């Protein structure tokens, strides 16, 4: 997976709306996965975690609100922005959606132009490193534009792969990334690299981050992968 081509998941039970959204997102340069109900969405998220989720409130069996709640309580998906799509226009419904964890709430019928802008806005917020911005986590600062990293004010020397790994972790602190997801994100889906290579570069990144002291901010989650914080 290229970091320049974010993945957007569309969870919508109306086939026509689902296809229209997918078509417009792909036209904007996004990769798209589609789910027609909440259960399917949860399965797809586990296979390939999206960068943004467009989630319809009124879904069969399990509501969008419940799906949102489940995703936001899981460490590996709580950092994924969710834009709730709903025909419910009352303020109480909007507040309920946002309090459940939705990052944005869009009322149907919506403007596709505005919705695409909101998707890009969420990506700018969560993928700052991908759009040339400066992001911070505790005492670590990553400047994507100048390609420099500082910890506690001291410059660190990172190779290109370690830099991309750190940028990925810093975009979504707390999220657990599997080795396969890191391979997709950092090396690219079309390049074959052994998963053990991830461990090697994680080791190099740990060493670089601890060069001037300080605790190791990277966490190994047994059987799952790695996370920052």
Backbone torsions as a table, in degrees:
resi	resn	phi	psi	omega
1	UNK	NA	132.4	177.6
2	UNK	-86.7	137.1	178.1
3	UNK	-66.1	-17.3	179.6
4	UNK	-81.3	-8.4	-178.4
5	UNK	-124.9	85.6	-176.3
6	UNK	-64.9	154.7	179.0
7	UNK	-101.9	125.0	178.0
8	UNK	-114.0	130.1	176.1
9	UNK	-100.4	131.7	176.8
10	UNK	-107.4	116.5	178.2
11	UNK	-112.0	102.2	-172.3
12	UNK	-152.2	126.6	-176.9
13	UNK	-84.6	-14.1	177.2
14	UNK	-84.6	111.9	-175.4
15	UNK	-54.2	-43.0	-177.4
16	UNK	-63.3	-46.9	180.0
17	UNK	-65.4	-37.8	-180.0
18	UNK	-61.6	-44.0	-178.5
19	UNK	-70.6	-38.0	178.7
20	UNK	-63.2	-44.7	178.6
21	UNK	-62.7	-46.0	-179.3
22	UNK	-61.0	-43.7	-179.4
23	UNK	-61.0	-46.0	-177.7
24	UNK	-69.0	-37.2	178.2
25	UNK	-65.8	-43.4	178.9
26	UNK	-65.2	-35.1	177.3
27	UNK	-65.4	-27.3	179.3
28	UNK	-85.0	-1.9	176.4
29	UNK	98.8	9.1	179.3
30	UNK	-90.9	153.2	164.9
31	UNK	-84.8	150.0	-174.3
32	UNK	-133.9	136.6	165.7
33	UNK	-118.5	148.9	-175.0
34	UNK	-125.7	140.8	175.6
35	UNK	-135.7	141.2	-178.7
36	UNK	-100.3	-4.2	175.1
37	UNK	-154.4	172.0	-175.3
38	UNK	-66.2	-39.0	-179.3
39	UNK	-62.6	-42.9	178.6
40	UNK	-64.3	-39.3	179.5
41	UNK	-60.0	-43.8	-179.0
42	UNK	-64.2	-37.2	177.6
43	UNK	-65.7	-44.2	-178.3
44	UNK	-67.4	-37.8	178.9
45	UNK	-61.3	-38.8	-179.9
46	UNK	-66.9	-30.2	-179.5
47	UNK	-78.4	-42.2	-176.7
48	UNK	-152.6	100.7	-175.0
49	UNK	-65.3	122.1	-179.1
50	UNK	-74.7	167.1	176.8
51	UNK	-88.9	-27.2	176.7
52	UNK	-146.3	144.8	176.0
53	UNK	-120.8	127.2	170.6
54	UNK	-97.4	113.8	-168.8
55	UNK	-122.4	117.3	177.3
56	UNK	-74.4	138.3	179.9
57	UNK	-68.1	-50.1	-172.8
58	UNK	-87.7	88.5	177.8
59	UNK	-112.9	152.5	177.0
60	UNK	-68.5	149.5	176.8
61	UNK	67.8	-74.1	-179.4
62	UNK	-111.1	123.5	-176.0
63	UNK	-69.7	159.8	177.0
64	UNK	-60.8	-34.5	178.5
65	UNK	-60.9	-43.4	-179.6
66	UNK	-68.4	-40.0	177.3
67	UNK	-62.0	-43.2	177.9
68	UNK	-59.4	-45.7	-179.2
69	UNK	-60.2	-44.3	-178.3
70	UNK	-64.3	-44.8	-178.4
71	UNK	-64.2	-37.5	-177.0
72	UNK	-78.7	-12.6	177.0
73	UNK	-95.1	-9.4	178.9
74	UNK	-90.7	128.3	-178.9
75	UNK	-55.7	-36.8	-175.4
76	UNK	-76.0	-14.3	-178.5
77	UNK	-125.7	-1.6	-175.5
78	UNK	-66.2	-22.0	179.3
79	UNK	-86.5	-2.4	-178.9
80	UNK	-81.0	123.0	179.7
81	UNK	-64.8	136.0	177.5
82	UNK	-119.4	123.9	174.3
83	UNK	-104.1	113.2	-178.5
84	UNK	-81.9	130.6	176.9
85	UNK	-108.4	125.9	-175.6
86	UNK	-154.5	147.1	173.8
87	UNK	-83.2	-8.8	179.5
88	UNK	-75.8	111.5	-173.3
89	UNK	-104.7	-2.2	180.0
90	UNK	-69.1	147.5	-178.9
91	UNK	-59.6	-36.8	-178.9
92	UNK	-62.7	-34.5	178.9
93	UNK	-71.3	-42.0	178.4
94	UNK	-60.7	-44.7	179.7
95	UNK	-63.0	-42.3	179.6
96	UNK	-61.7	-42.7	179.2
97	UNK	-61.3	-45.0	-178.4
98	UNK	-70.2	-37.1	179.7
99	UNK	-69.7	-25.5	177.2
100	UNK	-73.4	-17.3	176.8
101	UNK	127.7	-5.3	178.7
102	UNK	-60.4	141.1	-179.4
103	UNK	-86.9	-19.9	179.0
104	UNK	-154.8	158.7	-176.5
105	UNK	-137.9	117.4	-177.0
106	UNK	-117.3	127.7	-176.5
107	UNK	-89.2	134.0	175.1
108	UNK	-81.5	147.6	-9.1
109	UNK	-72.9	141.1	-175.8
110	UNK	-113.1	161.9	174.3
111	UNK	-84.9	126.0	179.5
112	UNK	-62.5	-36.2	179.1
113	UNK	-62.2	-44.2	179.7
114	UNK	-67.1	-40.3	-179.5
115	UNK	-63.3	-41.4	178.1
116	UNK	-62.8	-37.4	178.9
117	UNK	-65.6	-37.4	179.5
118	UNK	-68.9	-37.3	176.3
119	UNK	-61.4	-47.6	179.7
120	UNK	-63.0	-35.7	178.5
121	UNK	-63.5	-41.8	177.5
122	UNK	-64.7	-39.4	178.8
123	UNK	-65.2	-39.7	178.5
124	UNK	-61.4	-36.9	-177.8
125	UNK	-71.4	-43.1	-173.6
126	UNK	-93.5	-19.5	-178.1
127	UNK	-120.0	49.1	-175.7
128	UNK	-54.6	-37.5	-177.3
129	UNK	-64.8	-26.9	-177.4
130	UNK	-78.8	-15.1	-178.1
131	UNK	-116.8	24.5	171.8
132	UNK	75.1	35.7	-179.4
133	UNK	-113.9	172.8	179.6
134	UNK	-97.8	128.0	178.0
135	UNK	-126.2	152.4	-175.4
136	UNK	-131.5	146.7	171.5
137	UNK	-143.9	117.0	-174.7
138	UNK	51.1	-119.0	-177.6
139	UNK	-99.5	13.9	179.8
140	UNK	-102.6	131.0	178.3
141	UNK	-123.0	128.6	177.8
142	UNK	-118.9	121.8	177.8
143	UNK	-107.8	104.0	-174.6
144	UNK	-66.6	-35.6	-175.8
145	UNK	-66.8	-44.9	-179.5
146	UNK	-90.1	-6.1	179.2
147	UNK	60.2	42.9	179.7
148	UNK	-123.2	149.7	178.0
149	UNK	-129.0	137.1	178.7
150	UNK	-127.4	144.2	171.2
151	UNK	-130.0	123.9	-176.8
152	UNK	53.7	36.7	177.2
153	UNK	83.5	-6.3	-179.0
154	UNK	-100.1	135.1	-179.2
155	UNK	-70.0	141.0	177.7
156	UNK	-115.0	147.0	176.6
157	UNK	-100.1	114.9	-179.9
158	UNK	-123.2	140.1	172.7
159	UNK	-72.5	166.0	-177.7
160	UNK	-56.6	-40.1	-179.1
161	UNK	-69.6	-42.5	178.2
162	UNK	-64.2	-36.4	178.2
163	UNK	-62.5	-45.5	-179.4
164	UNK	-66.6	-36.4	176.5
165	UNK	-61.9	-48.5	-179.3
166	UNK	-62.7	-41.2	179.0
167	UNK	-60.3	-41.1	178.9
168	UNK	-62.4	-46.6	179.4
169	UNK	-63.1	-40.8	-175.1
170	UNK	-74.4	-21.9	176.5
171	UNK	-64.6	-34.3	-176.9
172	UNK	-139.1	74.9	179.7
173	UNK	-58.6	140.9	178.3
174	UNK	91.3	-21.6	179.8
175	UNK	-75.7	137.0	177.7
176	UNK	-90.6	123.0	179.2
177	UNK	-104.9	128.5	174.3
178	UNK	-75.5	163.9	178.1
179	UNK	-60.6	-39.7	-179.8
180	UNK	-63.4	-41.6	179.3
181	UNK	-65.5	-38.7	178.1
182	UNK	-67.4	-38.7	176.3
183	UNK	-59.9	-45.8	179.3
184	UNK	-60.2	-46.8	-171.9
185	UNK	-74.7	-40.7	-171.7
186	UNK	-95.7	-41.7	-177.9
187	UNK	-94.0	-29.9	-178.7
188	UNK	105.1	142.6	-174.3
189	UNK	-65.4	-29.4	-174.8
190	UNK	-86.7	0.3	-177.7
191	UNK	-108.8	127.1	179.2
192	UNK	-85.1	119.8	175.8
193	UNK	-137.5	136.3	178.3
194	UNK	-66.6	141.8	-178.0
195	UNK	-61.0	-25.0	178.8
196	UNK	-65.5	-23.0	177.2
197	UNK	-61.5	-34.7	178.1
198	UNK	-59.6	-45.3	-179.1
199	UNK	-60.5	-39.2	179.4
200	UNK	-61.6	-47.3	-178.2
201	UNK	-71.5	-31.6	174.1
202	UNK	-62.4	-41.0	177.4
203	UNK	-60.5	-43.0	178.5
204	UNK	-64.9	-39.2	-179.6
205	UNK	-66.3	-42.8	177.5
206	UNK	-57.9	-44.9	-178.4
207	UNK	-62.3	-43.8	-179.1
208	UNK	-65.8	-40.7	-178.1
209	UNK	-68.6	-26.0	-177.7
210	UNK	-99.9	7.7	-174.5
211	UNK	-57.1	-39.8	-177.5
212	UNK	-103.3	21.6	-179.2
213	UNK	96.0	-175.7	-178.9
214	UNK	94.7	154.2	-178.9
215	UNK	-73.9	158.8	178.2
216	UNK	-74.8	115.3	-176.8
217	UNK	-80.7	-12.0	-178.4
218	UNK	-87.6	137.4	-177.5
219	UNK	-116.1	130.1	174.1
220	UNK	-91.0	122.2	179.0
221	UNK	-103.9	108.5	-173.8
222	UNK	-55.1	126.0	178.1
223	UNK	79.0	-2.7	-177.0
224	UNK	-122.4	-47.0	-178.7
225	UNK	148.8	-135.8	-175.4
226	UNK	-133.6	154.6	173.3
227	UNK	-147.6	163.4	175.0
228	UNK	-102.0	115.9	179.5
229	UNK	80.4	NA	NA
